[in-house]
Amino acid sequence: MDGADFRRLWDELANIGPADTGGYLRFSWSDADLACRDWFRAQAAARDLRLETDRNGNLYARWDASPPPGEPNDGRAVLTGSHFDSVPHGGAYDGPLGIVSAFLAVDRLRAEGAEPKRPIVVAAFTEEEGGRFGVPCLGSRLMAGVVDPERARRLTDPGGTTLAEAMRAAGADPDLLGPDPDRLAGTAAFVELHIEQGRHLDEEDAPVGVASAIWPHGRWRLDFTGEADHAGTTRLPDRRDPMLTFAFAVLAARKEARLAGGLATVGRVEAEPNATNAIAARVTAWLDARAPDEAVLDEILRGFESKVSERAGRDGTGFAIAPESETPIVEFDGALRDRIAALLGGAPVLPTGAGHDAGVLAAHVPTAMLFVRNPTGVSHAPRESATDEDCAAGVEALAAVLRDLAC
């Protein structure tokens, strides 16, 4: 496997969903996502892999086991893959790299004549980013039974389309949404390859690394309410302006995270009536907070809520905070992590502050992650990057892991 081998397959997918910004718009159940799904089906068919779609819209391409006669086979699969969907104007590699690399790893194993003793399954999970319906890792969370199916069906995108409506328009049945314990029970391990979202590997001068843990993190909806009025006739002392409280909240989130040693970001905001010459009646925003452990995350949130509530009292505005998703710290399977790091010649082991489907499945099956070097360190933005040579090294690493676990 070399960079040219990787580039040939990568270019097939790179033409789906590009935006004028240089990033991608691949929201789940959109036309771009459906095109990615068609590409996945074509790749499965080209390799004579058995295609499956589960009740939550996740896709699977299965290479069935062929153990030598007399050797035991418990039928449980080694799962690998990632997701197609992007954040708005996100980078090319976050998600799709893991799927492309999984198909190429299968090619690599077949080229050397490997025969799996347990099935190898390439997966494409849906709505991992939560970029359309707001709940990250929705496909894997539904599969694991940690999101209520009825709540999921009612989720809406910014245009008011529900998940149920989007699925029906794409020919999928939202009434089937729900846990999939049989598939989880049939999985021996999950290994997700992903672009690194940081520059640790670049600083280590290593093309591939192994994940140790995912920081605890979550998303909280922030509602600021006030009184709409005219921007040119309402005296400053008479205003109940939620935008002031919101502005304070953005700075407070940053300060609390800095003092506690975590991360906090407000990257999405909506104002009503959203007029240049009007005082807002309501501001809705979303807080993303992450930390090395739950205690630090709790400290950030307590400090943030206390200070913003106090400021709202002074501004004469209303403030409410409600969780939309919360994920505790994920420690990946230690034995599997160490086994893979040793297999890859002592590859660097590093934590990550980003959430992944692997973090959801880790509570149910032995799970590991591989990271591919990202020279810019940028993710969720067009400057996210990786060299073809490093991506090829990632394919070789993933093939080695699958060979060790399944062949």
C-alpha positions as CSV (number, residue, x, y, z in Angstrom):
1,M,0.0,0.0,0.0
2,D,1.4,3.4,-1.0
3,G,0.1,6.9,-1.2
4,A,-1.1,6.5,-4.8
5,D,-3.1,3.4,-3.9
6,F,-4.8,5.4,-1.2
7,R,-5.4,8.5,-3.4
8,R,-7.2,6.4,-6.1
9,L,-10.0,5.4,-3.8
10,W,-10.0,8.6,-1.8
11,D,-10.6,10.7,-4.9
12,E,-13.8,8.8,-5.6
13,L,-15.3,10.0,-2.4
14,A,-13.8,13.4,-2.3
15,N,-16.1,14.7,-5.0
16,I,-19.2,14.1,-2.9
17,G,-20.6,17.1,-0.9
18,P,-17.8,19.7,-1.3
19,A,-18.8,23.3,-0.3
20,D,-17.5,26.6,-1.8
21,T,-15.6,27.2,1.4
22,G,-13.3,24.3,0.7
23,G,-14.9,22.2,3.4
24,Y,-17.8,19.7,3.1
25,L,-21.6,19.7,3.6
26,R,-22.4,16.0,4.3
27,F,-25.4,16.1,6.6
28,S,-27.0,12.8,7.5
29,W,-29.9,11.7,5.2
30,S,-29.1,14.6,2.8
31,D,-28.4,14.1,-0.9
32,A,-24.7,14.1,-0.2
33,D,-25.1,11.5,2.5
34,L,-27.2,9.3,0.2
35,A,-24.5,9.6,-2.4
36,C,-21.9,8.5,0.1
37,R,-24.2,5.5,1.0
38,D,-24.4,4.6,-2.7
39,W,-20.6,4.7,-2.9
40,F,-20.4,2.4,0.2
41,R,-22.7,-0.1,-1.5
42,A,-20.7,0.0,-4.6
43,Q,-17.5,-0.6,-2.7
44,A,-19.1,-3.6,-0.9
45,A,-20.3,-5.0,-4.1
46,A,-16.9,-4.6,-5.8
47,R,-15.4,-6.7,-3.1
48,D,-18.2,-9.2,-2.8
49,L,-18.9,-8.2,0.8
50,R,-22.3,-8.8,2.2
51,L,-24.2,-5.5,2.6
52,E,-26.4,-5.0,5.7
53,T,-28.3,-2.0,7.0
54,D,-29.5,-2.0,10.6
55,R,-32.6,-0.6,12.1
56,N,-30.9,2.8,12.7
57,G,-29.6,3.4,9.2
58,N,-26.0,2.3,9.9
59,L,-24.4,0.5,7.0
60,Y,-22.2,-2.7,7.2
61,A,-20.1,-4.5,4.6
62,R,-19.3,-8.0,5.9
63,W,-16.4,-10.3,4.9
64,D,-17.5,-13.6,6.3
65,A,-15.1,-15.9,8.1
66,S,-13.3,-18.8,6.5
67,P,-11.6,-20.6,9.3
68,P,-9.6,-23.8,8.5
69,P,-11.6,-27.0,9.0
70,G,-11.7,-28.0,12.6
71,E,-10.8,-24.6,14.0
72,P,-13.4,-23.0,16.3
73,N,-15.3,-19.9,15.2
74,D,-17.7,-18.2,17.6
75,G,-19.1,-16.0,14.7
76,R,-18.4,-12.7,16.4
77,A,-17.1,-10.1,14.1
78,V,-14.2,-7.6,14.2
79,L,-15.8,-4.2,13.3
80,T,-14.0,-1.3,11.8
81,G,-15.1,1.9,10.1
82,S,-16.3,5.4,11.0
83,H,-18.9,7.9,9.5
84,F,-19.6,10.0,6.4
85,D,-21.5,13.0,7.9
86,S,-19.7,16.3,8.5
87,V,-20.1,19.3,10.7
88,P,-21.1,22.4,8.6
89,H,-18.2,23.1,6.2
90,G,-16.1,20.5,8.0
91,G,-12.8,18.9,6.7
92,A,-12.5,16.0,4.3
93,Y,-11.0,13.5,6.6
94,D,-13.0,13.4,9.8
95,G,-15.0,10.3,9.4
96,P,-14.6,9.2,5.8
97,L,-10.9,8.4,6.3
98,G,-11.9,5.6,8.6
99,I,-14.2,4.1,6.0
100,V,-11.9,4.4,3.0
101,S,-9.1,3.0,5.1
102,A,-11.2,0.0,6.2
103,F,-12.0,-1.0,2.6
104,L,-8.3,-0.6,1.6
105,A,-7.3,-2.7,4.6
106,V,-9.6,-5.5,3.4
107,D,-7.9,-5.1,0.0
108,R,-4.5,-5.3,1.7
109,L,-5.4,-8.5,3.6
110,R,-6.8,-10.1,0.5
111,A,-3.7,-9.2,-1.6
112,E,-1.5,-11.2,0.9
113,G,-3.9,-14.2,0.8
114,A,-5.3,-13.7,4.4
115,E,-8.5,-15.6,5.3
116,P,-10.4,-14.3,8.3
117,K,-11.2,-16.8,11.1
118,R,-13.9,-14.4,12.3
119,P,-15.9,-12.0,10.2
120,I,-14.4,-8.5,9.4
121,V,-17.1,-5.9,9.0
122,V,-16.7,-2.3,7.6
123,A,-19.2,0.1,9.2
124,A,-20.6,3.5,8.3
125,F,-22.4,5.0,11.3
126,T,-25.0,7.7,10.8
127,E,-25.2,11.2,12.3
128,E,-22.0,10.9,14.2
129,E,-21.3,14.7,14.2
130,G,-24.9,15.7,15.2
131,G,-24.5,18.4,12.5
132,R,-28.1,18.1,11.3
133,F,-30.2,16.8,14.2
134,G,-28.1,17.9,17.2
135,V,-27.2,14.7,18.9
136,P,-23.7,13.3,18.2
137,C,-23.1,9.6,17.6
138,L,-26.8,9.2,17.1
139,G,-26.6,6.0,15.1
140,S,-24.3,4.2,17.5
141,R,-26.2,5.6,20.6
142,L,-29.5,4.2,19.2
143,M,-27.7,0.9,18.5
144,A,-26.4,0.8,22.1
145,G,-29.8,1.8,23.6
146,V,-28.7,5.0,25.2
147,V,-31.0,7.3,23.2
148,D,-34.8,6.9,23.3
149,P,-36.1,6.1,19.8
150,E,-39.1,8.3,20.2
151,R,-37.0,11.2,21.2
152,A,-34.8,10.5,18.1
153,R,-37.7,10.5,15.7
154,R,-38.8,13.9,17.0
155,L,-35.3,15.6,16.6
156,T,-35.4,18.4,14.1
157,D,-32.9,20.1,11.9
158,P,-32.6,23.9,11.5
159,G,-35.2,23.8,8.8
160,G,-37.8,22.1,11.0
161,T,-37.5,18.6,9.3
162,T,-37.7,15.8,11.8
163,L,-35.3,12.8,11.7
164,A,-38.4,10.6,11.0
165,E,-39.3,12.8,8.0
166,A,-35.7,12.8,6.7
167,M,-35.4,9.0,6.9
168,R,-38.8,8.4,5.2
169,A,-37.7,10.8,2.4
170,A,-34.6,8.7,1.9
171,G,-36.6,5.4,1.9
172,A,-35.7,4.3,5.4
173,D,-38.2,3.4,8.1
174,P,-37.9,5.5,11.3
175,D,-40.3,3.2,13.1
176,L,-37.5,0.6,13.4
177,L,-35.2,2.9,15.3
178,G,-33.9,1.4,18.6
179,P,-31.4,-0.9,20.3
180,D,-29.6,-3.6,18.5
181,P,-28.3,-5.9,21.2
182,D,-27.8,-8.9,18.9
183,R,-25.4,-6.9,16.7
184,L,-23.5,-5.8,19.7
185,A,-23.4,-9.3,21.1
186,G,-22.0,-10.4,17.7
187,T,-19.1,-8.0,17.8
188,A,-15.8,-9.2,19.2
189,A,-14.0,-5.8,18.9
190,F,-14.3,-2.4,17.3
191,V,-11.3,-0.6,15.9
192,E,-12.0,2.9,14.5
193,L,-9.3,4.7,12.4
194,H,-9.6,8.5,12.5
195,I,-7.7,11.6,11.6
196,E,-5.9,13.1,14.6
197,Q,-7.7,16.2,15.9
198,G,-4.6,17.9,17.2
199,R,-0.8,17.9,16.5
200,H,0.5,15.3,19.0
201,L,1.6,12.9,16.2
202,D,3.2,15.7,14.2
203,E,5.3,16.7,17.2
204,E,6.2,13.0,17.8
205,D,7.1,12.6,14.1
206,A,4.8,9.6,13.9
207,P,2.3,8.8,11.1
208,V,0.0,6.7,13.3
209,G,-0.9,6.6,17.0
210,V,-3.2,4.7,19.3
211,A,-5.9,6.3,21.5
212,S,-5.9,5.9,25.3
213,A,-9.1,7.7,26.3
214,I,-11.7,10.2,25.3
215,W,-12.3,13.2,27.6
216,P,-15.7,13.6,29.2
217,H,-17.7,16.1,27.1
218,G,-21.2,17.3,26.3
219,R,-23.4,19.9,24.7
220,W,-25.8,22.2,26.5
221,R,-28.5,24.4,25.1
222,L,-28.5,27.9,26.4
223,D,-31.7,30.0,26.3
224,F,-31.6,33.7,27.0
225,T,-34.9,35.6,27.0
226,G,-35.6,39.3,27.1
227,E,-37.9,41.9,25.5
228,A,-38.0,42.8,21.8
229,D,-37.9,46.6,21.2
230,H,-36.7,49.2,18.8
231,A,-32.9,49.8,18.6
232,G,-33.2,53.5,17.9
233,T,-35.9,54.5,20.4
234,T,-35.4,52.4,23.5
235,R,-33.2,54.0,26.2
236,L,-30.3,51.8,27.4
237,P,-31.6,51.7,31.0
238,D,-35.0,50.5,29.8
239,R,-33.8,47.5,27.8
240,R,-34.0,43.8,28.7
241,D,-31.5,42.7,26.1
242,P,-30.7,38.9,26.1
243,M,-27.8,39.6,23.7
244,L,-25.9,41.2,26.6
245,T,-26.3,38.2,28.8
246,F,-25.3,35.9,25.9
247,A,-22.2,38.0,25.2
248,F,-21.2,37.7,28.9
249,A,-21.9,33.9,28.8
250,V,-19.4,33.4,25.9
251,L,-16.7,35.1,27.9
252,A,-17.6,33.3,31.1
253,A,-17.4,29.9,29.4
254,R,-13.9,30.7,28.2
255,K,-12.8,31.9,31.6
256,E,-14.2,29.0,33.6
257,A,-12.6,26.5,31.2
258,R,-9.2,28.3,31.4
259,L,-9.2,28.4,35.2
260,A,-10.3,24.8,35.5
261,G,-8.0,23.3,32.8
262,G,-10.7,22.3,30.3
263,L,-12.3,23.5,27.1
264,A,-15.5,25.4,26.4
265,T,-16.8,26.7,23.1
266,V,-19.9,28.5,21.9
267,G,-19.9,28.0,18.2
268,R,-23.6,28.2,17.3
269,V,-26.1,30.9,18.0
270,E,-29.6,31.9,16.9
271,A,-31.3,35.3,17.6
272,E,-35.0,36.3,17.4
273,P,-36.2,38.3,15.6
274,N,-32.7,38.5,14.1
275,A,-33.1,42.1,12.8
276,T,-30.4,44.7,12.7
277,N,-32.5,47.5,14.1
278,A,-34.3,45.5,16.8
279,I,-33.4,44.4,20.3
280,A,-33.5,40.6,20.5
281,A,-36.4,38.9,22.3
282,R,-34.5,35.6,22.5
283,V,-31.0,34.2,22.0
284,T,-30.4,30.5,21.8
285,A,-26.9,29.2,21.8
286,W,-25.1,25.9,22.4
287,L,-22.2,25.3,24.7
288,D,-19.6,22.5,24.0
289,A,-17.6,21.7,27.1
290,R,-14.8,19.1,27.6
291,A,-12.3,18.3,30.3
292,P,-9.7,15.7,31.4
293,D,-12.1,14.2,34.0
294,E,-15.7,14.6,35.2
295,A,-14.7,16.7,38.2
296,V,-13.1,19.4,36.1
297,L,-16.1,19.3,33.7
298,D,-18.5,19.7,36.6
299,E,-16.4,22.6,38.0
300,I,-16.6,24.4,34.6
301,L,-20.4,24.0,34.3
302,R,-21.1,25.0,37.9
303,G,-19.0,28.1,37.6
304,F,-20.5,29.0,34.3
305,E,-24.2,28.6,35.3
306,S,-23.7,30.5,38.5
307,K,-22.0,33.5,36.9
308,V,-24.4,33.7,33.9
309,S,-27.4,33.4,36.2
310,E,-26.1,36.2,38.3
311,R,-25.5,38.3,35.2
312,A,-29.0,37.6,33.9
313,G,-30.5,38.9,37.1
314,R,-28.6,42.2,36.6
315,D,-29.6,42.4,32.9
316,G,-33.3,41.7,33.7
317,T,-33.2,38.7,31.3
318,G,-34.0,35.0,31.7
319,F,-31.4,32.3,31.4
320,A,-31.8,28.5,31.3
321,I,-29.3,25.7,30.5
322,A,-30.3,22.2,29.5
323,P,-28.2,19.2,28.5
324,E,-28.6,17.8,25.0
325,S,-25.9,15.2,25.2
326,E,-23.4,14.1,27.9
327,T,-20.7,11.6,27.6
328,P,-18.5,10.4,30.5
329,I,-14.8,9.7,30.2
330,V,-14.1,6.7,28.0
331,E,-11.1,4.6,28.8
332,F,-10.4,2.3,25.9
333,D,-9.8,-1.3,26.6
334,G,-6.4,-1.4,28.1
335,A,-5.4,-4.9,26.9
336,L,-6.5,-4.1,23.4
337,R,-4.8,-0.7,23.4
338,D,-1.5,-2.1,24.6
339,R,-1.7,-5.1,22.2
340,I,-2.2,-2.7,19.2
341,A,0.5,-0.3,20.3
342,A,3.0,-3.2,20.6
343,L,1.9,-4.6,17.3
344,L,2.6,-1.3,15.7
345,G,6.1,-1.1,17.0
346,G,5.5,1.1,20.0
347,A,3.2,3.6,18.4
348,P,2.5,6.7,20.5
349,V,-0.5,6.5,22.8
350,L,-2.5,9.7,23.3
351,P,-5.9,10.9,24.7
352,T,-8.4,12.9,22.7
353,G,-10.9,15.5,23.5
354,A,-13.1,14.6,20.6
355,G,-16.1,12.2,20.8
356,H,-16.5,9.2,18.5
357,D,-18.7,6.2,17.8
358,A,-15.9,4.2,19.3
359,G,-16.5,6.0,22.6
360,V,-20.2,4.8,22.6
361,L,-19.4,1.2,21.7
362,A,-16.5,1.1,24.2
363,A,-19.2,0.5,26.9
364,H,-20.3,-2.7,25.2
365,V,-17.4,-4.3,23.3
366,P,-13.6,-4.1,23.5
367,T,-12.8,-0.9,21.5
368,A,-9.7,0.8,20.2
369,M,-8.8,3.8,18.0
370,L,-6.0,4.5,15.6
371,F,-5.1,8.1,14.7
372,V,-3.4,9.3,11.5
373,R,-1.1,12.3,11.7
374,N,-2.7,15.7,10.9
375,P,0.1,18.2,10.2
376,T,-2.1,21.3,10.7
377,G,-3.8,20.0,13.8
378,V,-7.0,21.5,12.5
379,S,-10.2,19.6,12.5
380,H,-13.9,20.4,11.8
381,A,-12.6,23.0,9.3
382,P,-11.3,22.9,5.7
383,R,-7.6,23.0,6.7
384,E,-7.8,19.5,8.2
385,S,-5.3,17.5,6.3
386,A,-3.2,14.4,6.0
387,T,-0.6,13.3,3.5
388,D,-1.4,10.4,1.2
389,E,1.7,8.6,2.6
390,D,0.5,8.9,6.2
391,C,-3.0,7.7,5.1
392,A,-1.3,4.7,3.5
393,A,0.6,4.0,6.7
394,G,-2.8,4.2,8.5
395,V,-4.2,1.6,6.1
396,E,-1.2,-0.7,6.8
397,A,-1.6,-0.2,10.5
398,L,-5.3,-1.0,10.4
399,A,-4.7,-4.1,8.2
400,A,-2.1,-5.3,10.7
401,V,-4.6,-4.9,13.6
402,L,-7.4,-6.7,11.6
403,R,-5.0,-9.5,10.7
404,D,-4.1,-9.9,14.4
405,L,-7.6,-9.8,15.6
406,A,-9.5,-11.8,12.9
407,C,-7.1,-13.8,10.8
